[in-house]
């Protein structure tokens, strides 16, 4: 059985199920996977130091909050769309370079199609323009969205994302604001791409009174699965998509980058469910 050594660099990841997903995927394809959580603060090291050590010891890494944008400068990124995003969540180490990929992007597209088939997203309100927000914004473009509202307190960050999106899709209608009144009315989809609602952060990025007119909601947070944001959306009658779906598909796609192997998704879902019970 082959051995693959992986890891996840991020803050506030003690409850991550990524080690379980990759180890179970390895079991299904006959690969022994070691997958460690690498938290710079716990290791008393900088992100740069943790990354440098990992590059010498591991086959690959996942990268999460708040390092998805910071890691880009260290990588060879061949996909022009990922370069345009400016965010990476998957790194594969080779003999002479570290290559960057974004499986949040492909993972969200798979999660959306699993919930909505080939339906084109209507107007959407994206809450948060950080690393995962960038990936999901570009995924929405790929799914056919042509009206995107970016609700973000960091206006320069949101403006930079809007410019990157327009460079790829000049016909895209983009609104940038920190006021829900400018972004939520008329939106069919509401997507939380902030850490609010995650264990250790708490809260919700949007008050429930703003939700009633939308049709569906997605939360990139998957720990816990049923966030306050999704509870409020369901109570308002919206169809909800859990961040667990993004977690699952980005993990499957990252595993393919790490190992070159496709894993049976149905068997992996069952294995994850059995392991969590």
C-alpha distance (Angstrom), angle and dihedral (degrees) to the residues before:
residue distance angle dihedral
X1 . . .
X2 3.82 . .
X3 3.81 119.8 .
X4 3.80 123.5 -135.1
X5 3.82 123.2 -176.8
X6 3.80 115.5 -156.1
X7 3.79 139.0 160.4
X8 3.78 147.3 -175.8
X9 3.81 121.9 -125.7
X10 3.79 115.0 -158.8
X11 3.77 146.9 104.8
X12 3.80 123.7 -97.4
X13 3.82 93.3 16.2
X14 3.81 101.5 128.8
X15 3.83 90.8 115.1
X16 3.82 95.4 45.9
X17 3.80 115.9 135.8
X18 3.82 91.6 -157.4
X19 3.83 93.7 103.6
X20 3.80 90.2 53.6
X21 3.81 93.4 47.7
X22 3.79 95.2 50.6
X23 3.79 95.3 41.7
X24 3.81 91.7 50.3
X25 3.81 91.1 45.7
X26 3.78 88.0 52.2
X27 3.79 91.2 51.5
X28 3.80 90.1 53.1
X29 3.80 93.8 54.3
X30 3.81 98.7 35.3
X31 3.82 99.3 -102.5
X32 3.81 124.0 129.4
X33 3.82 104.2 -134.6
X34 3.78 124.8 -165.8
X35 3.80 110.4 -168.5
X36 3.81 121.1 179.5
X37 3.78 133.3 -170.8
X38 3.82 109.2 -125.2
X39 3.81 111.3 -164.9
X40 3.82 111.5 179.2
X41 3.80 93.8 -152.6
X42 3.80 93.0 50.6
X43 3.81 90.9 46.8
X44 3.83 90.5 47.4
X45 3.79 89.0 -128.6
X46 3.77 135.7 115.1
X47 3.78 120.4 -105.8
X48 3.80 88.7 -109.6
X49 3.80 91.8 55.1
X50 3.81 93.6 47.1
X51 3.79 90.8 48.6
X52 3.81 93.0 48.5
X53 3.80 92.2 51.8
X54 3.78 91.7 46.4
X55 3.80 91.9 50.8
X56 3.80 89.3 60.7
X57 3.81 96.9 43.3
X58 3.79 108.1 33.0
X59 3.78 141.5 60.3
X60 3.78 93.2 -138.6
X61 3.78 149.1 -21.2
X62 3.73 142.2 -140.0
X63 3.79 114.9 -140.6
X64 3.78 124.3 -153.5
X65 3.81 142.4 167.0
X66 2.99 122.8 7.1
X67 3.83 100.7 5.4
X68 3.82 106.2 57.7
X69 3.79 93.1 101.0
X70 3.79 97.1 35.3
X71 3.80 93.3 56.7
X72 3.82 93.9 58.0
X73 3.82 94.2 84.1
X74 3.82 90.3 60.1
X75 3.79 96.7 55.4
X76 3.77 146.6 78.2
X77 3.80 104.7 -128.5
X78 3.78 113.7 -171.4
X79 3.80 98.9 175.9
X80 3.84 108.4 85.7
X81 3.80 90.6 -153.8
X82 3.81 91.4 57.5
X83 3.80 89.2 47.4
X84 3.80 88.5 52.8
X85 3.82 90.6 50.7
X86 3.77 92.5 53.0
X87 3.81 92.3 -149.8
X88 3.81 132.8 99.8
X89 3.80 130.9 -173.2
X90 3.82 100.8 173.1
X91 3.82 127.7 56.1
X92 3.79 126.4 -176.0
X93 3.79 118.1 -165.5
X94 3.80 118.6 -142.7
X95 3.77 131.7 -179.9
X96 3.79 93.4 -86.3
X97 3.80 108.5 11.4
X98 3.78 146.1 29.1
X99 3.79 112.8 -125.5
X100 3.79 123.0 -153.1
X101 3.81 129.7 -145.7
X102 3.78 136.0 170.2
X103 3.78 114.7 -136.4
X104 3.80 92.2 166.0
X105 3.80 83.5 73.3
X106 3.80 96.9 49.8
X107 3.81 91.2 34.6
X108 3.79 93.5 56.9
X109 3.80 91.3 48.4
X110 3.80 89.3 54.1
X111 3.81 92.0 45.9
X112 3.81 92.1 49.3
X113 3.80 93.2 48.7
X114 3.79 90.1 47.6
X115 3.80 89.2 57.0
X116 3.82 101.8 33.1
X117 3.79 107.3 20.1
X118 3.79 113.2 -148.3
X119 3.80 95.2 -23.2
X120 3.81 111.4 135.9
X121 3.81 112.8 -125.1
X122 3.77 113.3 -111.3
X123 3.81 121.1 -149.1
X124 3.80 109.9 -28.5
X125 3.79 134.9 -164.5
X126 3.80 112.9 -146.1
X127 3.79 114.0 -160.1
X128 3.80 108.1 -154.3
X129 3.81 130.9 18.2
X130 3.81 100.6 -149.1
X131 3.80 128.2 112.5
X132 3.80 99.1 -55.8
X133 3.80 91.4 36.5
X134 3.80 90.2 57.6
X135 3.80 92.4 50.6
X136 3.79 93.3 47.8
X137 3.81 92.9 45.3
X138 3.80 90.3 55.9
X139 3.80 90.1 44.0
X140 3.80 89.3 54.5
X141 3.79 88.3 52.9
X142 3.79 89.2 52.8
X143 3.79 89.7 50.8
X144 3.80 90.9 54.4
X145 3.82 104.0 -97.8
X146 3.80 111.5 157.7
X147 3.82 101.9 173.7
X148 3.80 116.3 57.8
X149 3.79 128.2 171.9
X150 3.81 116.8 -163.9
X151 3.80 112.7 -154.2
X152 3.80 105.5 -168.5
X153 3.81 134.8 144.0
X154 3.82 91.0 -148.2
X155 3.80 99.0 72.4
X156 3.85 97.4 -175.3
X157 3.80 89.5 53.6
X158 3.79 91.7 49.6
X159 3.80 92.7 45.8
X160 3.80 90.4 51.6
X161 3.81 90.5 52.2
X162 3.80 91.1 47.0
X163 3.81 90.5 52.3
X164 3.82 91.6 48.6
X165 3.81 90.9 50.3
X166 3.81 92.7 47.9
X167 3.79 90.7 49.8
X168 3.81 88.8 60.0
X169 3.83 97.1 35.6
X170 3.84 110.6 25.0
X171 3.79 91.4 -179.0
X172 3.79 93.9 58.3
X173 3.79 116.5 118.6
X174 3.83 107.4 -136.5
X175 3.79 128.8 -175.0
X176 3.81 120.9 -170.7
X177 3.79 121.1 -166.2
X178 3.79 144.9 130.3
X179 3.82 90.5 -139.0
X180 3.82 119.7 87.4
X181 3.81 88.8 -149.0
X182 3.79 88.6 68.8
X183 3.80 96.7 46.8
X184 3.79 113.9 25.5
X185 3.84 105.8 55.2
X186 3.79 108.4 91.3
X187 3.79 94.7 12.9
X188 3.80 114.6 131.5
X189 3.80 94.9 -168.4
X190 3.81 128.7 44.6
X191 3.81 115.8 -164.2
X192 3.78 124.3 -172.2
X193 3.80 108.9 -150.2
X194 3.80 95.3 161.9
X195 3.82 125.4 96.0
X196 3.81 90.5 -116.0
X197 3.78 108.7 124.5
X198 3.80 94.6 28.8
X199 3.78 118.3 123.2
X200 3.79 105.8 -87.8
X201 3.81 93.5 26.3
X202 3.80 105.8 53.1
X203 3.77 126.2 176.5
X204 3.78 130.0 79.9
X205 3.81 131.6 -97.2
X206 3.80 96.7 -135.4
X207 3.78 132.1 40.5
X208 3.82 114.4 -123.3
X209 3.81 93.8 -117.4
X210 3.80 88.5 71.5
X211 3.80 94.9 56.9
X212 3.78 108.1 66.7
X213 3.80 99.9 89.2
X214 3.82 97.3 49.4
X215 3.81 124.8 91.2
X216 3.81 104.0 -146.6
X217 3.78 142.1 10.6
X218 3.78 134.7 -156.6
X219 3.80 128.8 -167.3
X220 3.79 120.0 -160.4
X221 3.82 88.3 -158.3
X222 3.80 110.9 95.2
X223 3.82 101.3 171.9
X224 2.98 99.2 97.3
X225 3.79 100.3 22.1
X226 3.80 94.7 -152.3
X227 3.79 103.3 52.1
X228 3.79 126.0 -176.7
X229 3.82 87.1 -107.8
X230 3.81 91.6 57.9
X231 3.81 92.7 41.7
X232 3.80 90.3 53.9
X233 3.80 91.1 46.0
X234 3.81 92.7 50.7
X235 3.80 91.0 47.8
X236 3.82 88.4 53.5
X237 3.81 90.2 53.6
X238 3.80 99.2 -103.3
X239 3.78 123.5 143.3
X240 3.80 106.9 -116.4
X241 3.80 133.8 -148.8
X242 3.80 116.6 -162.7
X243 3.77 123.2 -134.7
X244 3.79 85.9 -124.8
X245 3.80 87.3 81.1
X246 3.79 90.7 56.5
X247 3.81 89.8 46.0
X248 3.80 91.1 51.8
X249 3.79 98.4 47.5
X250 3.79 97.3 40.0
X251 3.80 86.8 52.0
X252 3.80 93.6 49.8
X253 3.80 90.8 48.8
X254 3.81 92.8 45.8
X255 3.82 90.3 49.9
X256 3.81 88.3 55.8
X257 3.82 90.4 53.1
X258 3.80 91.6 47.6
X259 3.80 98.1 46.4
X260 3.80 109.5 13.3
X261 3.81 87.5 -123.1
X262 3.79 130.7 123.7
X263 3.77 114.1 -143.2
X264 3.81 125.4 -150.6
X265 3.81 101.4 -103.9
X266 3.79 96.3 -155.8
X267 3.79 92.1 51.2
X268 3.79 91.5 46.6
X269 3.81 91.9 50.9
X270 3.78 90.1 51.4
X271 3.79 92.2 47.2
X272 3.80 91.0 51.0
X273 3.80 92.0 47.9
X274 3.80 92.0 48.8
X275 3.81 91.8 47.9
X276 3.79 92.6 50.5
X277 3.81 95.6 50.1
